[in-house]
């Protein structure tokens, strides 16, 4: 019987090793993707920091902003934890 238990134990160890390898690969892929996303987020935030008040004032001056401008501004507002379509491009800001 001890041979049976040794074979079974060996099979379990093999299975555990395979699962550990899979987990390590998934973790490695996740870390790589997170690093890429983090770098892109940092770059986007740097670009966002370059936006000046005059730029926003120009956007507010449009009676109806062009479609692409609206899409970009809504994306920026989402990045800034805002709500799309409120304030900056709908002439509802504090300077209106």
PAZAVO-336289 format. One record per residue (C-alpha): residue number from 1; x, z, y; residue in three letters; chain. Coordinates in steps of 0.1 Angstrom, whole numbers. Each point is the difference from the previous one (the first is absolute). Layout:
n,xx,zz,yy,res,chain
NUM,X,Z,Y,ALA,A
...
end
This chain:
n,xx,zz,yy,res,chain
1,0,0,0,UNK,A
2,28,6,25,UNK,A
3,9,-37,-2,UNK,A
4,-35,-8,10,UNK,A
5,1,23,30,UNK,A
6,34,-13,11,UNK,A
7,-13,-36,-1,UNK,A
8,-31,10,19,UNK,A
9,21,19,25,UNK,A
10,23,-30,4,UNK,A
11,-30,-23,6,UNK,A
12,-14,24,27,UNK,A
13,34,2,17,UNK,A
14,2,-38,0,UNK,A
15,-35,-3,15,UNK,A
16,9,26,27,UNK,A
17,32,-18,9,UNK,A
18,-20,-33,4,UNK,A
19,-25,17,22,UNK,A
20,27,16,21,UNK,A
21,17,-34,5,UNK,A
22,-33,-15,11,UNK,A
23,-6,29,25,UNK,A
24,36,-4,13,UNK,A
25,-6,-38,6,UNK,A
26,-33,6,17,UNK,A
27,15,27,22,UNK,A
28,29,-22,9,UNK,A
29,-23,-29,10,UNK,A
30,-22,24,20,UNK,A
31,30,14,19,UNK,A
32,12,-35,8,UNK,A
33,-35,-10,13,UNK,A
34,-3,31,20,UNK,A
35,34,-6,16,UNK,A
36,-10,-35,9,UNK,A
37,-33,11,14,UNK,A
38,17,28,20,UNK,A
39,25,-24,15,UNK,A
40,-28,-24,10,UNK,A
41,-21,29,15,UNK,A
42,30,12,20,UNK,A
43,6,-35,13,UNK,A
44,-37,-3,10,UNK,A
45,1,33,18,UNK,A
46,31,-10,19,UNK,A
47,-18,-32,11,UNK,A
48,-30,20,10,UNK,A
49,21,23,21,UNK,A
50,11,-31,20,UNK,A
51,-36,-6,11,UNK,A
52,-4,10,37,UNK,A
53,-30,10,20,UNK,A
54,1,-33,18,UNK,A
55,-5,-18,-33,UNK,A
56,-31,20,-8,UNK,A
57,-13,-5,36,UNK,A
58,3,-38,-5,UNK,A
59,-20,3,-33,UNK,A
60,-26,21,18,UNK,A
61,-4,-27,26,UNK,A
62,-13,-26,-25,UNK,A
63,-37,-2,1,UNK,A
64,1,-11,-36,UNK,A
65,34,2,-17,UNK,A
66,10,-29,-22,UNK,A
67,-8,5,-37,UNK,A
68,37,4,-11,UNK,A
69,6,25,28,UNK,A
70,-30,21,-11,UNK,A
71,12,0,-37,UNK,A
72,35,10,10,UNK,A
73,-12,28,23,UNK,A
74,-24,13,-27,UNK,A
75,29,2,-24,UNK,A
76,22,18,26,UNK,A
77,-28,25,7,UNK,A
78,-3,7,-38,UNK,A
79,37,6,-1,UNK,A
80,-3,24,29,UNK,A
81,-28,19,-19,UNK,A
82,-26,-14,24,UNK,A
83,-32,-17,-7,UNK,A
84,0,-38,3,UNK,A
85,-20,-16,28,UNK,A
86,-1,31,22,UNK,A
87,16,4,34,UNK,A
88,29,-23,3,UNK,A
89,-16,-34,-5,UNK,A
90,-36,7,8,UNK,A
91,5,12,36,UNK,A
92,-10,35,-10,UNK,A
93,33,16,9,UNK,A
94,6,27,25,UNK,A
95,9,-25,27,UNK,A
96,-33,-19,-3,UNK,A
end
